[in-house]
């Protein structure tokens, strides 16, 4: 099974990234570059091959490459981000995935969709309906993914930037989230509340391994008690911009 991951270097303008739920604080761009390199090294250490999307230096949020595409099998659905300032980011992602042989589809206006709003677990894709993704975008994604047998379900997101800012899924399908920013934990039949906001975000690296941020040590201990191997990385500068470990890559299987 191919294990490649799209990544994109931080823009020199990273500190100007959009904010919705956080107050702006200074961002150390040089430190962010070091942290990004550490994130990529963690992927490599877990057996993933990084594929770099061309830099988009004029786009402050470009490092959050997850928002530009939803990938299913050999289909790459290029998003139409809800924030107009972010729409130029998608061209490089499309170019890269087309070069890898993916079929390309697009979310079209009036639909909007951010990849960070799409949580896949089993044969269901939950899609956050909030400030960045609208119903037309969800409906278009549902039509595009239906041939793969995937069910697309829209869920409200009002307390976090994206759905995956609030919840992600462990390898066994358990959805994890920090309840103060989850609209309705009962949405998921297997929900596990975690004690820290940073603990809501995991990247599945293998059936027994997840990547998460160092900012959630109590949640890391909880996951390790469940038998998971945890790879922890420092992404503090990206967290200042409402970023998390899922935002910084798109895993291609």
N, C-alpha and C positions, 0 to 999 in steps of 0.2 A: 504494500500500500504506500503510495507516494505521500510524503508528509512535508509539504512546503507551506511557507507562511509569507504572505505579503506584509511588508513593513515599509515605512517611509520616514526619512530623516526629518528631524524637527526643523521648522522654518526659523530663520534668524528673527522673525517677528513673533515668535511663540508667545511672548509675554502679552501680546495684544489679542490673544484668543478670546472668543466669546464667553460670557458668563451669564448664567440664568439664576442659579440658586445660591451662589457664593458671592461674598464681597471680594473685590480685587485686592490682591496683595502682591508684593514684588515677586517676580519669577526670575531665577538665575538660569539664563539660557545655556551658559556653558555647562553648568551642572546637569541641566536637562539632557544635553547631548551625551554626557557621560552615563547618565541613567538609561538613556535609550540604548546605548551600546551594551550596557549590562543586561538589559531586557533581551536584546537580540542574542547575546551570548548564552543566556539561559535557554532560549529556544534551541540554539545549536546543541547545547549540552544535553538536551532531552531528545535529540535525534531529528530535529526539524531543520529544513534547509530554507534560509531566508531568501526571499525574492524582493528586491528593492524596487518600489514604484519610483519613477523619476521625481526628484524634489520639486516642491511647489513653494518656492521661497517667498512669494508674495501672499501666500495663504497662511495666516497664523496658526490655524487649526489642522494643517495638513498631516501632522504626525498621527492624528486620530483616523487612520486609514479605514478602520472598520465601517465608518459611516458612509463610505462611498460605494459599497457593493454588498449584495447578498449572493452567496455562491451555493449552488446545489448541483451535485454531480458535475456535469460538464457545462452547466448553464451559469452565466454570470449576469445577475440583474443589477445594472448600473442604476444607482439611486438618483433621486432628485432631492437633495437636502432641503429641509425646511427653512434653514437660514440662507437667504440668497447669497450672502458673502462666501458661503462654502461651496457653491456649485461649481466653480472652476476646478475644484479638487478632483472631480470625477474623471476628467479626460485622461490623466496619467494612469489611473487604475484601469480604465477601459483599454488603453493602449497595451498595458502590460499583460492583461488577461487574454486579450485577443492574440497577442504574440505567443501565449502558452497554449493556444488552440481552443479556448473556451468559446462556446456560443454566447452571443451578446444579446441581451434584451434591456429595455429601458423603462423606468417609471416615467410617465409623461404627465405634464400639467393637465388638469389642475391638481393631480396627485402629488403629494410630497412623501418622502420616506427617507429616514436615516437608518443606516445599518445597525447602529447601536440600539435601535428599538426592536430588533428581531432576536428572539430567544428560541432556539430550536432544541427540543427534547423529544426523542422518539420520533413519532410521525406527526407531531404537532409543532407549529410555529406560532408562538405568542408574539403579538406585535403591539407595542405601546402606542396608544393614541393620546397625544399630548401636544406640546408646543412645536414639535419638529415633524411629526408624522400625522397625516390626516386619513380620513376614511377612504377617500379615493385611492390613495397610495396603498392602503391595506388591501382594497379590493383588487387592484391591479396585481399586487404580489400574489394574492390567492389564485388568480387565474393563471399566472405564470408557473406556479409551483404545483398546481393540481395534477398535471401529468405525472409528476413524481410520487403521487399518492400522499402528499402532505396536506394536512388540515391547517388553515390559517385562522387564528382567533385574535380579534382585537381586544385589548384590555386597557382601561384608563391609566394614564400616568399623569399625576398632578403634583407629586411631591419630589420628583427627581427629573433630571434633564432627559434621560432616556430610560426605557424599560430596564436595560442592562446596567444602568446606574443604580437600580434598586434591587434587582434579582439576577442571578445566574444559576446554572445547574451543575451539580456534581456529576461525575461519570456514571453513577447509578441512577441518575434521573431526578434525584432529590433537588428541589429548587431551594436555594438559600437566599436570604435577604435580611436586611436590617429593618425591622418592622416600622420604625418611625418614618421611613421614606417609602414604604410599600402601601399602595392604595388598598388592596384587599388580599391578604395572605391566603384566604380561602379559595382564591382562584385556582391554586394548584393543589392537587390531592396529596402530594408529599411536599410539605413546606417545612423548612428548618430555619428558625430565627437565629441570627448570629449577633454577638454582643457589640460589634464594631461596624461602622459604615464601610470601611475598607474591606471587611470580611465578606461583603456581599458579592464580591467580584472574583471569579475564578476563571481561568482558562484551562480547559481539559487538554493535557499533554499526552496522556495515555490512560488506559483503563484504571490505573491505580495512582495516577499522578496529576496534580493540579499546580498551576502557577498562580500566585497571588502576591499582594503587596506586603511589604514588611510592616506597614502601618497597622496591621491587625493581628498582633501576636496571640491574643486570647482565642481568636477564631482559628488561627493556625493550629493551636493546641487541640481545639475541638475536632478539627478535620483529622489530625493525626490520631486522635483517640478512635476515630471511625475507621482507621486502617489505611488512610491515604498518605502517600508520599507528597510532601509539599515543597515546592521550589519557590522561595520568596525573593522578591526584587524590590529595590527602593525606587519608587516613582513619585517622590514627594512633589517635584516641580510640576508634574502633569496633574496630580491630584488638586493642586491649587487652581486648576482650570477645569475642574469637574471631569477630569480624565481618570481612567482606571486601566487595569491590565488588559481587559478585553479590547479597549479602544485602539490599542497600538499595533494590532495585527489582524490579519484575516487568515485563518487556518484553512488550507486547501487539502482535501483528502481525496 
